[in-house]
Structure formats: structure tokens, C-alpha cells
Amino acid sequence: MKKLRLFLGTIFIVLLVSGCLCPRGGDVIYQVSTIDALSEGVYDGEVTFDDLKKHGDFGIGTFNGLDGEMIGFDGEFYQIRVDGVAYPVPGSMMTPFSVVTFFDAEKTETIDDVMTLEDIKQHILNEVETENVFYAVKISGTFSYVKARSVPKQEKPYPRLIEAVKDQAIFEFYDTEGTIVGFWCPAYVGGINVSGFHLHFLTADKKAGGHLFDFVEKNVTVEIDETSEFYLVLPDSEDFYRISFSEDENPEINKIEKR
């Protein structure tokens, strides 16, 4: 089966400049698979991290078998497994769902006021011009509290994501330094990605982290990278081809990713 690709944004400009649909750099969001496919249990990947790094040095995602949470920035990628430990990711590992870009902040701000995750989210949305394009977000500094999670590796036949996260491990960090990485995606891509914010956390010593649920910050720097270009690679697998997608997966995805 031939891979299907969807490129939203300045597709004709990319064709003229590069002669192909596949972007190799620049200000583009590059995504492997869809959040709805992950929700339905499509956990086998076809893209290695060696290939993924050609399209971004910053991002989030997961691994074959849903084996933990992925976070990457400054060109280094980490796997936070269910033990809470962050492991460097070898290039040969594969991903069933990832979102990456080459991060180049256009807005940078230091925040000294005590803010919660919801406060920071609203602050970012107040700073951007529109909620109808994509934003890569990096928040680094000192946090008085962080709550994160990871999910254990799944075995075939794979359960749906709503079942897999019932065995998630919760991690809490106090008075810690670290970096939060993720994306804001517009409402109209719900089903393709998580609409709104989707964020992961890594401690400053790069030893622990996870999918971010909550935090209270002490002093952080917020960096925002705006892009209107989005490139999607769909899975070339029987599991993906057999899925019967419902009309609206968003309520379930919000429950999984944002609780």
C-alpha cells in the first residue's frame, strides 16, 4: 500500500521550491499518524527517529506499543517509560504517533508571577494573533509543582487508548526545574491532533518527566513558534486501513489527554 500524505498550508510553494511534497526543513509541523488512529489502538509505527529528526528537532509523541511518552527539544529525544525514567531515544526506534518541527521562537517572554497551567495557557492565547494556526510552545524554568503521566507498553491485540490509560502511572514533582514542550492545534484539526494544547514535561537533569497534566510555576520563560504549514503522514498498515472512525472522537480524546 502506498503511504497517503496530506499537506495543509502553502503546498504549492513547497512544490515549486523543492519539487516534492515532503518538507525537509523550515517552519512546518510534521506529524506521523492521527490522534484518532492512536485512540483506536494503532500503536505500530513505520517511521524511525532517524527519519523523524529530518523533519524536526522539537516535539512530542509516543513509541511502538504505546511504550511511554516522547519529548524532544534542541535535537535530543527522550522516552519517559512507565517507571518515570527518561531514556535517550536511539535512531532505530519507531513511532506510531509523533508531532515535530524545527523550533524557532518568534515570541519570548519571562514570567515571574505564580501561574498555573490554565493561567499560562490563557496567557499564551492572549499573546498570539489568532487561534486558527499552529503554535509550537516551549516553557522552561522553575516549577513548584508538576503532575505528569506515562502509559505502560501494550501487547497485541492492542486495546483502545481509553483502556490503555487506565494503567497509567502518575508522577508528581515538587520544586523542580525543567522544560515543557508541545503544541497548540486549532479546533478544526480535532481528530487529526489534539485540539488546543498538548504538552509533555522533562526535568532539567533529563532523568524524568511525562505527559503533562498540571503545574504551578515559579519563574519560567515562554517561547512560541507560529506556523501555518502542516504535513501529515498516514500509517501504511492493515490496522489503520481497517479502522471505522466515529464522527466525533474529541470528547474521548479530551478525557484521555487533558484530565
N, C-alpha and C positions, 0 to 999 in steps of 0.2 A: 504494500500500500504506500502511496506517495504522501509525504507529510503535507498537511494543509497549513497555510500561513495567512494570517490576517494582519495587515499593517495599516493602522489608522493614523492620520495626520498628513504630513507632506510627502505622500507616497510618490507623486510624480517627480518631485525634486530629487528624491533619493534615486529613482530610476535613471534620471538624466545624468547625475553626477557619478554614480557608482556602476551603473549598468546592470544592477541586480536588486532584488527586493531585500536582501538580508543586510541590515546595517552592521558595520564593524566598529563603530565608534560614534562619538558625538552625543548630543543631548537627546537620547532615545530611551524610553522604558522598554526593556526586553523581558518578555515573560514566557516561561515554559508551562504549558497546560493552563487549565482554568480552575478557579476555586470550586466550581460546581463539580468538576470531574474529581477533584480531591475529596469533596464531600461524599461522592458516590463510591469511594474506595479504589480509585485508580492511583495506586501507590508505586507502580513500577516505572522508573524513569528511563529515558533514552538519551539524555544529554549529560555528558560528563562535566565536571567542574573545570577541566582544562578548556573545554569548548565554551562553557558559560563565561569564563573570565575574558574571553574575546569580546564580550558584549557588555561588560560592566565590572567595576571594582568595588561595588557597593550594593547591598541588597539583603533580601530575606527569602526564606523558603523552607524546604524540608528534604528528606533523603529517601532512598528506596525503602519500601516497607514502612514509611512514616517514622523512620528511626531518628526522632529528635527534631529540634528546631535549628534552622540555619540563620546565621548573621554574618555579614561581611562588610568591611569598610577598609579604606586605604589598601585595597588589593589583597587583603587577607580574609579567609573564610573559616568559620568555626561551626562545629556541630555540638549543640548542647543536648546531650542524651538524657534519659530519664533519671540518671544518677545526679544530674545537675552540673556535671563537669563539662567544660568546653574543650573540645578536641580540635586541633588543626585538621582541615579537610584536605586529603590527598586529591590530586587532579583526576585520578581514575574513578573516584566515587561518582555516582549518578544521582540525578534529582528528578522527581516526578512533578514538582511544582516549585518554581523559583521566580523571583522578580528582581532584576538588576538594572543598573545604569552606571555610567561614568559620572561620579558626583562632582559637581562644580557649583558651589553655592553662589546664589545671586543676592541673598539676604542673610546677614549675620547679626545676631543680637545677643547681648549678655543680659540675663535676668537674675537680679539679686533678690527679688521678692519671693516669699514662700508660695509655691503654687502646686496644685495637684495636677494629675494627668488631664482631667477635664478642663482645668484652667488653662493649661498650656495649649491644648487642642483649640480652644476658643480663641486664645491669643494669636495663634498661627493663622487661623481663618480670618481674623480681623486685619492681619497684616498683608494678606495676599489680595490680588486684584479680582480674582474670580475663583469660584469653586468648580468650574467646568473644565479645568485641565488637570494634569497630574503634577504632584509635588513629591520629590524625594526629601525626607526630613532626617536631620541628624541632631540629637540633643546630647551634649556631653557635659559632665561636671560632677557635682556632689549631690547625693540624694540622701535624705533622712530615712526614706523607706522606699523599697521596690518590691512588688509582687509579680512573679513570673511563673511560667509552667513549661513542662515538656511532656511528650507523649511517648510511651514505650513502643518499640518496634513491633509491627504486626506480622502475623503469619497468614498465608493463604489457606482457605479463601478469605480475602480481606473483608473485615467489617466496614460498614459505612463510618464516616468520620464521627458522627454523633455518638456512635457506640465506642469507638476507639478512645475518645477523650474522657470517657468515664473512668479510665485507669490513669489519668494524667497525674503527674507529680507536681506539687505546688512548692515554690521556693520563695522565701522572704529574706530580704537583705536590709540591714539597718546601718545607717551612717557609712555609706559606701560611695566610691567613685566609679563611674562607668560611662558607657555610651549607649544611647538608644538610636536605632536605625529603623527606617521604614518608609511608608508611602501614604499619601493621601490620594485616593482614587475617586473620580466623580461618580455620582449616583447612577448615571446611565450605563456604567460598566458592571453593575451588580450582576453576579453570576459568572462573569469573566474573572473578576477580582473582588476582594472585599471592598465594598463602597465605604468611603470615609477613611479613617486612619487604621493602619495595620502596622504594628511596631514590635520589634524584638530588642532585647537588652543583653549587654555583655559588660562584665566588670572590668575595671581598668587594668587589672592584672591578667585579664583574658583567661581566667580559670573557671568562670561560672556565668550563668545567665539564663535566658529562655524567652518564650513568647510573653510579651508584656501585658499585664492586666491592670496594674495601678502603680503610682509612685507619688511621693511628695518630695519636691526638690528644694535644695538649699541655695545653690548657686550654679547656674548652667549657662552654656552657650547654645543657642538655637540657630541652626543653619538650614536654609531652604533652597532647593534647586527646582525651578519650574521647567516643565517640558510639555509640549503639545503633541509629541510623537510617541506612538505606542506600537510595539511589534509583538505578535503572538505566534508561538509555535505550538500546534496541537499535537497530542500524542498519536503515534502510528502504532496502535495496538488493538487487539481484539476487545480487550476490556473497555477501552474508550468507545470503540465503534458500537458496542452492544448497549451502552447506557441509554436509558429512556429518561431524559431530563424533564423534570416538572416545570411548570410555567414560572414558579417563583420559589427559588431556594433561599432567598435572602433572609427570611426570619430564622431559619435554622442556622445559617452561616453566622448571623449576628450572635446567636446564642452560643455557638462554639467559640468564636474568635473574640468576643467582647465581654463575656461575663466575668 
